[in-house]
Amino acid sequence: MDVGLEALLIMDKAGIPLLFQKLDPKRNDIEPVLLSGFLTAIKEFSQVLMDDTISDFHMDYGKRLITILSGKKIVFAAIHNQKSTSRIVPALTPLLKEFENQYYTKEHLGDSGPLEDYEPFRERIVSVMGISNPSLEWIPFYADIDALNISAEINIKDFIDNQNSIHDIISKSSISEFDVLKEISKLWILGQIKFRNTLTKQDIVISTNKIANYLHPTTMEWQELKKEFPSLIDLVPKIISHLDGSTTVSQILEDLVTEGIENIFWLMDYLYIDEAITILTPEKRRILMAKEILQKSLEISSEIYSKKETIWHMKAVLLEINSPEITSQIRFLEDDWRIDYSFMLYEGMSPERVLRLYNIWLEILGLFIFSLDEKKRKKYIEQLTELLDYEFFDKYRSEDLDGFEEFAFWLELIFN
């Protein structure tokens, strides 16, 4: 039952986490540590949570929602996409009751008991919910040889060979798609398998601090890659040079086509599995879009007005906003500027915080446009809207544009 659930946090009503389970293999930003701020926010709703009856409410968490489902003794905090809001509560309510009745038998709040007692419930979560947004093109492979010894309701293990996609497994095993996905979900939840081929051409990938391990011959990662795939080790620096925070997988493949598209794609896949690179989250994709629109806005302004006037207005706007996470990413030269497209400053930020920064980027863009001399502003907006056509937004997904409508509407009002 894929209802868009990306992660589930189970805790008692004293706020003690009992179990955390991620269900979307591609959402690397959803971790327990990022929910610490959320746990603090929960205390504000203590009266709701202490209610003896089952209740639920929703909270924004970046471009996702957190649904709080409260039982008599425990709380489910479910992170999910907005499209699944109406289906989350009916799907999770039976699981909440089951956990309370069969797993959490404590009489006093704050007495969590051994957390390992709750581990078996992971299988129950996945058996009911499954992993989120699976693609039949994903290629499962064993991350742990011990997975071969795990009992399975459906025998698909002979078809997991690091080559067969989920679609291939369904075809070759003659087992239904539902049953194959259910078993694969179970193996992934237990940490027995990982997935290859999860990157798409529209994804934008950035490096993590682990990428440095693939540049030094003394590291275990470099030596392992060199031993298994000697022809690919020299391609790592070429890929890294493209991880600038704005380049799509499709563009990387196009730029490095002479190196062999399959080699480049496979190597990126390898680095992604080892968490040396990661995918820009929906919230960070919006930050990138705002930065690129600002870049185009400044370029047009320098043509219609002048570089000197453009820089003067931009500096004045940044001084008014005074947001370090943003002002530190715009560098002014004597007669030019540089926008930093990297996302190092955003590491460890909750999706909610990143989305707030996106709104500030849009605010800066609006203030800059409004500060320009009115006599030429109509011509300026006309050129800007011509530039921001379908071709410009082609690199972004439809969900990336959510929330951008207000800015576009404001721009139209200024133009008219």
C-alpha positions as CSV (number, residue, x, y, z in Angstrom):
1,M,0.0,0.0,0.0
2,D,2.1,2.9,-1.3
3,V,0.4,6.0,0.2
4,G,3.3,8.3,-0.1
5,L,4.7,7.6,3.4
6,E,8.4,8.6,3.5
7,A,9.2,8.0,7.2
8,L,7.5,7.0,10.4
9,L,8.5,8.0,13.9
10,I,7.0,6.2,16.9
11,M,7.3,7.7,20.3
12,D,5.6,7.6,23.7
13,K,3.6,10.6,25.0
14,A,6.6,11.7,27.1
15,G,8.4,12.4,23.7
16,I,10.8,9.4,23.9
17,P,11.5,8.0,20.4
18,L,10.8,4.2,20.3
19,L,11.3,3.4,16.6
20,F,12.1,5.3,13.5
21,Q,11.6,3.9,10.0
22,K,12.4,5.5,6.7
23,L,10.3,4.2,3.7
24,D,11.5,6.2,0.8
25,P,15.0,5.0,-0.4
26,K,15.6,8.3,-2.2
27,R,14.9,10.7,0.6
28,N,18.3,10.8,2.4
29,D,17.4,14.0,4.2
30,I,14.9,12.4,6.5
31,E,16.7,11.3,9.6
32,P,15.9,11.2,13.3
33,V,18.3,14.0,14.1
34,L,16.4,16.3,11.8
35,L,13.2,15.6,13.7
36,S,14.7,16.8,17.0
37,G,13.2,20.3,16.4
38,F,9.9,18.7,15.5
39,L,9.9,16.8,18.8
40,T,10.2,20.2,20.5
41,A,7.2,21.5,18.5
42,I,5.2,18.5,19.6
43,K,5.3,19.7,23.2
44,E,3.2,22.7,22.2
45,F,0.4,20.2,21.4
46,S,0.7,18.3,24.6
47,Q,-3.0,18.6,25.4
48,V,-3.9,17.1,22.1
49,L,-1.4,14.3,22.5
50,M,-2.4,13.5,26.0
51,D,-6.0,12.9,24.9
52,D,-7.2,9.4,25.6
53,T,-8.9,9.1,22.3
54,I,-7.3,8.6,18.9
55,S,-6.8,12.0,17.2
56,D,-4.8,13.4,14.3
57,F,-3.6,16.7,12.9
58,H,-1.1,17.9,10.3
59,M,2.0,20.1,10.4
60,D,4.0,21.5,7.5
61,Y,7.5,20.0,7.1
62,G,9.1,21.7,4.1
63,K,7.2,20.5,1.0
64,R,6.0,17.5,3.0
65,L,3.5,17.1,5.8
66,I,3.8,15.5,9.1
67,T,0.7,13.8,10.3
68,I,0.5,13.3,14.1
69,L,-1.6,10.3,15.0
70,S,-2.2,10.1,18.7
71,G,-3.3,7.0,20.6
72,K,-3.8,6.4,24.3
73,K,-0.1,5.8,25.1
74,I,1.9,6.5,22.0
75,V,2.2,8.8,19.0
76,F,2.9,8.2,15.3
77,A,4.5,11.0,13.5
78,A,4.3,10.2,9.7
79,I,6.2,12.2,7.1
80,H,4.4,12.0,3.7
81,N,3.7,13.9,0.6
82,Q,0.6,16.2,0.5
83,K,-1.2,14.0,-2.1
84,S,-1.6,11.2,0.5
85,T,-3.1,13.3,3.3
86,S,-6.5,11.7,3.2
87,R,-5.2,8.1,3.1
88,I,-2.5,8.2,5.8
89,V,-4.7,8.2,8.9
90,P,-6.9,5.2,7.8
91,A,-3.8,3.3,6.9
92,L,-1.8,3.9,10.1
93,T,-4.6,3.7,12.7
94,P,-4.7,-0.1,12.8
95,L,-0.9,-0.2,13.0
96,L,-1.0,2.3,16.0
97,K,-3.5,0.2,17.8
98,E,-1.5,-3.0,17.1
99,F,1.7,-1.4,18.5
100,E,0.0,-0.2,21.6
101,N,-1.7,-3.5,22.3
102,Q,1.1,-5.9,21.4
103,Y,4.4,-4.0,21.7
104,Y,4.1,-1.1,24.1
105,T,2.9,-2.5,27.4
106,K,4.5,0.1,29.8
107,E,2.3,1.5,32.5
108,H,4.3,4.8,33.0
109,L,5.2,7.5,30.5
110,G,8.9,7.8,29.9
111,D,9.5,4.1,30.7
112,S,10.4,3.0,27.2
113,G,12.0,-0.2,28.1
114,P,14.5,-1.9,25.8
115,L,14.2,-0.4,22.3
116,E,15.2,-3.6,20.7
117,D,11.8,-5.0,21.7
118,Y,10.2,-2.8,19.1
119,E,12.5,-3.8,16.2
120,P,10.2,-6.6,14.9
121,F,7.6,-4.0,14.2
122,R,9.6,-2.8,11.3
123,E,8.4,-5.8,9.3
124,R,4.8,-5.0,10.2
125,I,5.2,-1.4,9.0
126,V,6.6,-2.5,5.6
127,S,4.1,-5.4,5.2
128,V,1.3,-2.8,5.5
129,M,2.8,0.3,3.9
130,G,5.6,-0.9,1.6
131,I,8.4,1.4,0.4
132,S,7.4,4.7,-1.1
133,N,7.6,5.6,-4.8
134,P,9.4,2.4,-6.0
135,S,10.3,2.2,-9.7
136,L,10.3,-1.0,-11.6
137,E,13.6,0.1,-13.1
138,W,15.4,-0.1,-9.8
139,I,18.0,-2.9,-9.6
140,P,18.1,-4.5,-6.1
141,F,21.3,-6.1,-4.9
142,Y,22.5,-7.7,-1.7
143,A,24.1,-5.3,0.8
144,D,24.5,-8.2,3.3
145,I,25.3,-11.8,2.4
146,D,23.3,-12.8,5.5
147,A,20.2,-11.8,3.6
148,L,20.4,-15.2,1.8
149,N,19.6,-16.9,5.1
150,I,16.5,-14.9,5.9
151,S,13.3,-16.8,5.6
152,A,10.9,-15.4,2.9
153,E,7.3,-15.9,2.2
154,I,8.1,-15.5,-1.5
155,N,11.3,-16.8,-3.0
156,I,12.7,-14.0,-5.2
157,K,16.3,-14.3,-3.9
158,D,17.6,-16.3,-6.9
159,F,16.6,-13.4,-9.1
160,I,18.4,-10.7,-7.2
161,D,21.8,-10.7,-9.0
162,N,22.8,-7.0,-9.3
163,Q,21.6,-7.1,-12.9
164,N,17.8,-7.8,-12.8
165,S,15.6,-4.8,-12.3
166,I,12.4,-5.2,-10.3
167,H,10.5,-5.4,-13.6
168,D,12.9,-8.2,-14.7
169,I,12.3,-10.1,-11.4
170,I,8.5,-9.9,-11.9
171,S,8.8,-11.2,-15.5
172,K,11.2,-14.0,-14.8
173,S,9.7,-15.2,-11.6
174,S,6.1,-15.1,-12.7
175,I,5.2,-13.7,-9.3
176,S,2.8,-10.8,-9.1
177,E,4.1,-7.2,-9.0
178,F,2.4,-6.7,-5.6
179,D,4.1,-9.7,-4.0
180,V,7.5,-8.9,-5.5
181,L,7.4,-5.3,-4.2
182,K,6.2,-6.6,-0.8
183,E,9.2,-8.9,-0.5
184,I,11.7,-6.4,-1.8
185,S,10.3,-3.8,0.6
186,K,10.9,-6.2,3.5
187,L,14.5,-6.9,2.4
188,W,15.2,-3.2,2.1
189,I,13.7,-2.3,5.5
190,L,15.9,-5.0,7.1
191,G,18.9,-3.5,5.4
192,Q,19.6,-6.6,3.4
193,I,19.4,-5.1,-0.1
194,K,20.1,-1.7,-1.7
195,F,19.1,-0.4,-5.1
196,R,21.0,0.6,-8.2
197,N,19.7,2.6,-11.1
198,T,17.7,5.0,-8.8
199,L,19.0,8.2,-10.4
200,T,16.9,9.8,-13.0
201,K,18.0,12.3,-15.7
202,Q,16.1,15.1,-14.0
203,D,17.8,14.6,-10.7
204,I,20.4,17.1,-9.6
205,V,23.2,15.5,-7.6
206,I,25.7,17.2,-5.2
207,S,28.7,15.8,-3.4
208,T,28.8,14.9,0.3
209,N,31.9,15.0,2.5
210,K,32.5,11.3,1.6
211,I,33.4,12.3,-2.0
212,A,37.0,13.2,-1.0
213,N,37.6,9.5,-0.2
214,Y,37.5,8.8,-4.0
215,L,40.3,11.3,-4.8
216,H,43.1,9.9,-2.6
217,P,44.9,6.7,-3.5
218,T,45.5,6.0,0.3
219,T,41.8,5.6,1.1
220,M,39.9,2.3,1.2
221,E,37.2,3.6,-1.1
222,W,39.7,4.7,-3.8
223,Q,41.5,1.4,-3.6
224,E,38.3,-0.7,-3.8
225,L,37.0,1.2,-6.8
226,K,40.4,1.0,-8.5
227,K,40.6,-2.8,-7.9
228,E,37.1,-3.6,-9.1
229,F,36.7,-1.0,-11.9
230,P,40.2,0.2,-12.9
231,S,38.9,1.9,-16.0
232,L,36.5,4.1,-14.1
233,I,38.7,5.6,-11.4
234,D,40.0,8.4,-13.6
235,L,36.5,9.5,-14.3
236,V,35.8,10.5,-10.7
237,P,37.4,14.0,-10.9
238,K,35.5,14.7,-14.1
239,I,32.2,13.9,-12.5
240,I,33.0,15.9,-9.4
241,S,33.7,19.0,-11.5
242,H,30.1,18.9,-12.5
243,L,28.7,18.6,-9.0
244,D,28.1,22.3,-8.7
245,G,24.6,22.3,-7.3
246,S,22.9,23.2,-10.5
247,T,23.7,20.6,-13.1
248,T,21.3,17.8,-13.8
249,V,22.2,14.1,-14.4
250,S,21.1,14.6,-18.0
251,Q,23.5,17.5,-18.5
252,I,26.4,15.6,-16.9
253,L,25.8,12.7,-19.3
254,E,25.7,15.0,-22.2
255,D,28.9,16.9,-21.2
256,L,30.8,13.7,-20.7
257,V,29.4,11.7,-23.6
258,T,32.8,10.9,-25.0
259,E,33.6,9.0,-21.8
260,G,30.7,6.7,-22.4
261,I,27.3,7.4,-21.1
262,E,26.9,4.0,-19.5
263,N,30.3,4.4,-17.7
264,I,29.3,7.8,-16.3
265,F,25.9,6.8,-15.3
266,W,27.1,3.6,-13.6
267,L,29.8,5.5,-11.7
268,M,27.4,8.1,-10.5
269,D,25.1,5.3,-9.4
270,Y,28.1,3.7,-7.5
271,L,28.9,7.0,-5.7
272,Y,25.2,7.5,-4.9
273,I,24.9,4.1,-3.3
274,D,28.0,4.8,-1.2
275,E,26.5,8.2,-0.2
276,A,29.4,10.1,-1.7
277,I,26.8,12.0,-3.7
278,T,23.2,12.8,-2.9
279,I,20.1,14.0,-4.7
280,L,18.8,17.6,-4.2
281,T,15.7,17.4,-2.1
282,P,12.4,19.1,-3.3
283,E,13.1,22.0,-1.0
284,K,16.7,22.5,-2.2
285,R,15.5,22.3,-5.8
286,R,13.4,25.3,-5.1
287,I,16.4,27.2,-3.7
288,L,18.3,26.4,-6.9
289,M,15.4,27.7,-9.1
290,A,15.3,30.9,-7.1
291,K,19.1,31.4,-7.5
292,E,18.9,30.8,-11.2
293,I,16.1,33.3,-11.7
294,L,18.0,35.8,-9.6
295,Q,21.0,35.3,-11.8
296,K,19.0,36.0,-15.0
297,S,17.3,39.0,-13.3
298,L,20.7,40.5,-12.5
299,E,21.9,39.9,-16.1
300,I,18.9,41.6,-17.6
301,S,19.2,44.5,-15.2
302,S,22.8,45.1,-16.1
303,E,21.8,45.3,-19.8
304,I,18.8,47.7,-19.3
305,Y,20.3,49.7,-16.5
306,S,24.0,49.1,-15.8
307,K,26.1,46.7,-13.8
308,K,27.0,49.4,-11.4
309,E,23.4,50.3,-10.7
310,T,22.4,46.6,-10.6
311,I,25.1,45.8,-7.9
312,W,24.1,48.9,-5.9
313,H,20.4,47.9,-5.8
314,M,21.3,44.3,-5.0
315,K,23.6,45.3,-2.1
316,A,20.9,47.5,-0.7
317,V,18.4,44.7,-0.8
318,L,20.7,42.2,0.9
319,L,21.5,44.7,3.6
320,E,17.8,45.1,4.3
321,I,17.2,41.3,4.4
322,N,20.3,40.5,6.4
323,S,20.1,36.7,6.1
324,P,23.6,35.1,6.5
325,E,22.6,31.9,4.7
326,I,21.9,34.0,1.7
327,T,24.2,36.9,1.8
328,S,27.2,34.6,2.1
329,Q,26.2,33.0,-1.2
330,I,26.4,36.2,-3.2
331,R,29.9,37.6,-3.8
332,F,30.3,41.1,-5.3
333,L,33.4,42.0,-7.4
334,E,34.3,45.5,-8.5
335,D,31.9,45.4,-11.5
336,D,30.4,41.9,-11.3
337,W,28.9,39.3,-9.0
338,R,29.1,35.6,-8.3
339,I,26.3,33.4,-7.0
340,D,27.4,30.2,-5.1
341,Y,25.2,27.3,-6.2
342,S,26.7,24.8,-3.7
343,F,24.6,23.6,-0.8
344,M,27.2,23.0,1.8
345,L,25.6,25.7,4.0
346,Y,22.3,23.8,3.9
347,E,23.7,20.5,5.2
348,G,21.9,19.3,8.3
349,M,19.0,21.8,7.9
350,S,15.5,20.5,8.3
351,P,13.3,20.6,5.1
352,E,11.1,23.2,6.9
353,R,14.1,25.6,7.4
354,V,15.3,25.1,3.8
355,L,11.8,26.0,2.5
356,R,11.8,29.2,4.7
357,L,15.1,30.2,3.0
358,Y,13.5,29.6,-0.4
359,N,10.8,32.1,0.5
360,I,13.5,34.6,1.5
361,W,15.3,34.1,-1.8
362,L,12.0,35.0,-3.6
363,E,11.5,38.0,-1.3
364,I,15.0,39.2,-2.2
365,L,14.1,38.8,-5.9
366,G,10.9,40.8,-5.5
367,L,12.6,43.6,-3.6
368,F,15.3,43.9,-6.1
369,I,12.8,44.2,-9.0
370,F,10.7,46.7,-7.1
371,S,13.8,48.8,-6.3
372,L,14.6,49.3,-10.0
373,D,13.9,52.7,-11.6
374,E,10.2,52.6,-12.7
375,K,10.8,54.3,-16.1
376,K,12.6,51.2,-17.4
377,R,11.0,48.6,-15.2
378,K,8.3,47.6,-17.7
379,K,10.9,46.9,-20.3
380,Y,12.9,45.0,-17.7
381,I,10.0,42.8,-16.6
382,E,9.0,42.2,-20.3
383,Q,12.5,40.8,-21.0
384,L,12.6,38.8,-17.8
385,T,9.3,37.1,-18.5
386,E,10.3,36.3,-22.1
387,L,13.5,34.7,-20.8
388,L,11.7,32.7,-18.1
389,D,9.7,30.7,-20.6
390,Y,9.0,26.9,-20.8
391,E,12.6,26.2,-21.9
392,F,14.0,27.8,-18.7
393,F,11.7,25.7,-16.5
394,D,12.3,22.5,-18.5
395,K,14.9,21.3,-16.1
396,Y,12.5,21.5,-13.2
397,R,9.6,19.2,-12.3
398,S,6.0,20.4,-11.9
399,E,6.2,20.1,-8.1
400,D,9.2,22.4,-8.1
401,L,7.0,25.2,-9.2
402,D,4.5,24.9,-6.3
403,G,4.4,28.2,-4.5
404,F,6.1,30.1,-7.4
405,E,2.7,31.2,-8.6
406,E,2.4,34.0,-6.1
407,F,5.7,35.5,-7.3
408,A,4.5,35.2,-11.0
409,F,1.2,36.9,-10.1
410,W,3.1,39.7,-8.3
411,L,5.3,40.2,-11.3
412,E,2.2,40.5,-13.5
413,L,0.7,43.1,-11.2
414,I,3.9,45.2,-11.3
415,F,4.1,44.8,-15.1
416,N,0.5,46.1,-15.6
